[in-house]
Amino acid sequence: MSRNLYILGATLLLLSLVSCGLAWTRVAHAPGSPGDVSLWRTIASVLMLFALVAGVVGTLTSLFEQSSRRNAERSSRRRRGEQ
């Protein structure tokens, strides 16, 4: 599951960089363009925040999965009488 969260975070980060790039180019200043500069910067900030949250949740999920796996291995070794 953590791999999926990393992929989600990377995708959101890429979209955030594209939004930030649109805010700094002349595309957002042209008449008839979708939205204005502040809208593109807001979208970039929100997407960056979601990407960071997805990365942190992915890291925590990976840590908890590893801890659970090691605990299960340790308990199975104890049941078999090994140490």
Long-range contacts (C-beta under 8 A, 24 or more apart in sequence): 1-61, 1-65, 2-58, 2-59, 2-61, 2-62, 2-65, 3-58, 4-58, 5-54, 5-55, 5-57, 5-58, 5-61, 6-54, 6-55, 6-58, 8-51, 8-54, 8-58, 9-51, 9-52, 9-54, 9-55, 9-58, 10-51, 12-47, 12-48, 12-50, 12-51, 12-54, 13-47, 13-48, 13-51, 15-47, 16-43, 16-44, 16-45, 16-47, 16-48, 16-51, 17-44, 19-43, 19-44, 19-47, 20-44
